[in-house]
Amino acid sequence: MSVAYDKIRNRAGLVDLENWVRFEVTGPDAVDALDSVVGGNVLDLFEGKAMNTLIPSLDGGVQAILWLIATETGFLVVAEPEEAAPVAEVLGELAESFDIAVANQADTQFHMVLTGPEAEAMAEAALGDDIPSIAFLNAFDLPSGVTAARIGFFGEYELHLFGATEAKAETMAALTAEGGEEIITDQSAFPVMMAEMRILNRARDIADEASVFDAGLQWMIDFPKDNLRGAEALNARRDEASRSCVLMVVDGDAATGALDVDGETVGEIRSAYASETLGKTVALAYIDADLAVPGLVLGSSFGVAETVSAPAFLSKSVTNALGQAA
């Protein structure tokens, strides 16, 4: 089992996300500006709340996937590194049309994540008693000046930490004092862990021509909104999806490329990884829409493949939480 995967799935891992996107959007028009380009309803996002949403492209595709965190002064836009260019482009366009200020926080603010089934207890011991009170999709300003946000990519407990660059070393020292230096790890396990939960990375998992509906991300859009740019194109593509993105578990090794069943191509695998938890391959695939139902078993060229409802398994954090609630 890889070191990074083992730490995050079974214990706790602390990862420096210095290359991730983080922009601060402030100003009188910040709510209206962001609400005009993201699928979610920003009007409902008050201080201390977070939202996973996307920016639809003008042709009904996916321009970027991101998180919005409402702060006391505005909004923090957080995204994976691949989203840097599209997010910067859209925010730049908004700054020309709305009374907002956009600040790239990459050089002035750190971003790290402590994640895994043991992460919450470790964070509480290192950062204070406020940690257990932070619910999922919520953010809280800690007494140290660090903002702690519960947002998720991997199915495990995740605490994303943001703060001034000069506070980074102190924050890391507090966490490693509790978990030891061995909790520090890297981002190498992120792709497979996201695939296991069916969390899509736009660059890896969504073809340029795919619509929001092909990707199955329509849940990120509040369709009654009347101010969303590109809404007409988005609605026009609602009923045209011929393929849908599904999570598959494959008994054999799988690779990206055509998904063939009995010599006939029924879809395409966009991402495929060996899942160390399942002992099988997890794949994100686009298959014919009429086949895109959980529980379908296919005798594919890669071996027996089954479509499953996400996530592929219950993480230890979820299992622990269910046990505590019982």
Solvent accessible surface area in square Angstrom, and as a share of the most:
residue,aa,sasa,rsa
1,M,132,0.59
2,S,57,0.37
3,V,102,0.59
4,A,6,0.04
5,Y,1,0.01
6,D,37,0.19
7,K,20,0.09
8,I,0,0.00
9,R,8,0.03
10,N,43,0.22
11,R,99,0.36
12,A,3,0.02
13,G,0,0.00
14,L,0,0.00
15,V,1,0.01
16,D,42,0.22
17,L,1,0.00
18,E,112,0.50
19,N,85,0.44
20,W,8,0.03
21,V,8,0.05
22,R,5,0.02
23,F,20,0.08
24,E,53,0.24
25,V,0,0.00
26,T,31,0.18
27,G,36,0.35
28,P,113,0.71
29,D,42,0.22
30,A,6,0.04
31,V,54,0.31
32,D,78,0.40
33,A,0,0.00
34,L,3,0.02
35,D,4,0.02
36,S,17,0.11
37,V,6,0.04
38,V,2,0.01
39,G,0,0.00
40,G,7,0.07
41,N,39,0.20
42,V,1,0.01
43,L,118,0.59
44,D,100,0.52
45,L,18,0.09
46,F,135,0.56
47,E,103,0.46
48,G,17,0.17
49,K,62,0.26
50,A,7,0.05
51,M,31,0.14
52,N,28,0.14
53,T,0,0.00
54,L,0,0.00
55,I,3,0.02
56,P,0,0.00
57,S,23,0.15
58,L,115,0.57
59,D,86,0.44
60,G,0,0.00
61,G,3,0.03
62,V,17,0.10
63,Q,38,0.17
64,A,0,0.00
65,I,22,0.11
66,L,4,0.02
67,W,11,0.04
68,L,1,0.00
69,I,1,0.00
70,A,5,0.04
71,T,46,0.27
72,E,138,0.62
73,T,94,0.55
74,G,11,0.11
75,F,9,0.04
76,L,10,0.05
77,V,1,0.01
78,V,0,0.00
79,A,1,0.01
80,E,22,0.10
81,P,40,0.25
82,E,74,0.33
83,E,6,0.03
84,A,47,0.37
85,A,75,0.58
86,P,20,0.13
87,V,1,0.00
88,A,44,0.34
89,E,97,0.44
90,V,1,0.00
91,L,4,0.02
92,G,35,0.33
93,E,81,0.36
94,L,10,0.05
95,A,44,0.34
96,E,154,0.69
97,S,89,0.58
98,F,61,0.25
99,D,85,0.44
100,I,21,0.11
101,A,58,0.45
102,V,50,0.29
103,A,43,0.33
104,N,91,0.47
105,Q,30,0.14
106,A,43,0.33
107,D,132,0.68
108,T,83,0.48
109,Q,26,0.11
110,F,6,0.03
111,H,0,0.00
112,M,0,0.00
113,V,1,0.00
114,L,0,0.00
115,T,0,0.00
116,G,0,0.00
117,P,26,0.16
118,E,86,0.39
119,A,0,0.00
120,E,61,0.27
121,A,71,0.55
122,M,27,0.12
123,A,0,0.00
124,E,62,0.28
125,A,66,0.51
126,A,25,0.19
127,L,32,0.16
128,G,28,0.27
129,D,123,0.63
130,D,50,0.26
131,I,1,0.00
132,P,64,0.40
133,S,85,0.55
134,I,6,0.03
135,A,55,0.43
136,F,104,0.43
137,L,64,0.32
138,N,35,0.18
139,A,15,0.12
140,F,84,0.35
141,D,87,0.45
142,L,6,0.03
143,P,122,0.76
144,S,82,0.53
145,G,59,0.57
146,V,3,0.02
147,T,29,0.17
148,A,0,0.00
149,A,0,0.00
150,R,44,0.16
151,I,1,0.00
152,G,18,0.17
153,F,12,0.05
154,F,2,0.01
155,G,29,0.28
156,E,10,0.04
157,Y,19,0.07
158,E,3,0.01
159,L,0,0.00
160,H,1,0.01
161,L,0,0.00
162,F,3,0.01
163,G,7,0.07
164,A,49,0.38
165,T,64,0.37
166,E,149,0.67
167,A,26,0.20
168,K,44,0.19
169,A,77,0.60
170,E,132,0.59
171,T,9,0.05
172,M,38,0.17
173,A,58,0.45
174,A,32,0.25
175,L,0,0.00
176,T,14,0.08
177,A,86,0.66
178,E,88,0.40
179,G,14,0.14
180,G,22,0.22
181,E,124,0.55
182,E,106,0.48
183,I,10,0.05
184,I,68,0.35
185,T,22,0.13
186,D,79,0.41
187,Q,51,0.23
188,S,83,0.54
189,A,5,0.04
190,F,9,0.04
191,P,33,0.21
192,V,16,0.09
193,M,0,0.00
194,M,2,0.01
195,A,2,0.02
196,E,0,0.00
197,M,20,0.09
198,R,46,0.17
199,I,54,0.28
200,L,8,0.04
201,N,3,0.01
202,R,48,0.17
203,A,50,0.39
204,R,65,0.24
205,D,2,0.01
206,I,9,0.05
207,A,15,0.12
208,D,141,0.73
209,E,130,0.58
210,A,8,0.06
211,S,1,0.00
212,V,0,0.00
213,F,19,0.08
214,D,21,0.11
215,A,0,0.00
216,G,21,0.20
217,L,6,0.03
218,Q,74,0.33
219,W,158,0.55
220,M,13,0.06
221,I,13,0.07
222,D,42,0.22
223,F,56,0.24
224,P,118,0.74
225,K,25,0.11
226,D,143,0.74
227,N,66,0.34
228,L,12,0.06
229,R,55,0.20
230,G,21,0.21
231,A,29,0.22
232,E,153,0.68
233,A,30,0.24
234,L,2,0.01
235,N,68,0.35
236,A,76,0.59
237,R,44,0.16
238,R,102,0.37
239,D,136,0.71
240,E,99,0.44
241,A,32,0.25
242,S,84,0.54
243,R,80,0.29
244,S,30,0.19
245,C,8,0.05
246,V,17,0.10
247,L,2,0.01
248,M,0,0.00
249,V,20,0.12
250,V,1,0.00
251,D,81,0.42
252,G,26,0.25
253,D,128,0.66
254,A,21,0.16
255,A,56,0.43
256,T,87,0.51
257,G,29,0.28
258,A,56,0.43
259,L,1,0.00
260,D,42,0.22
261,V,25,0.14
262,D,140,0.73
263,G,79,0.76
264,E,115,0.52
265,T,69,0.40
266,V,13,0.08
267,G,0,0.00
268,E,63,0.28
269,I,1,0.00
270,R,60,0.22
271,S,5,0.03
272,A,22,0.17
273,Y,54,0.21
274,A,79,0.61
275,S,2,0.02
276,E,61,0.28
277,T,66,0.38
278,L,55,0.28
279,G,67,0.65
280,K,88,0.37
281,T,7,0.04
282,V,0,0.00
283,A,0,0.00
284,L,1,0.01
285,A,0,0.00
286,Y,13,0.05
287,I,0,0.00
288,D,47,0.24
289,A,44,0.34
290,D,121,0.63
291,L,48,0.24
292,A,26,0.20
293,V,83,0.48
294,P,89,0.56
295,G,46,0.44
296,L,46,0.23
297,V,92,0.53
298,L,16,0.08
299,G,52,0.50
300,S,14,0.09
301,S,80,0.51
302,F,47,0.20
303,G,28,0.26
304,V,72,0.42
305,A,0,0.00
306,E,68,0.31
307,T,1,0.01
308,V,38,0.22
309,S,71,0.46
310,A,47,0.37
311,P,56,0.35
312,A,22,0.17
313,F,32,0.13
314,L,109,0.54
315,S,3,0.02
316,K,100,0.42
317,S,18,0.12
318,V,56,0.32
319,T,73,0.42
320,N,71,0.36
321,A,55,0.43
322,L,103,0.51
323,G,52,0.50
324,Q,152,0.67
325,A,89,0.69
326,A,121,0.93
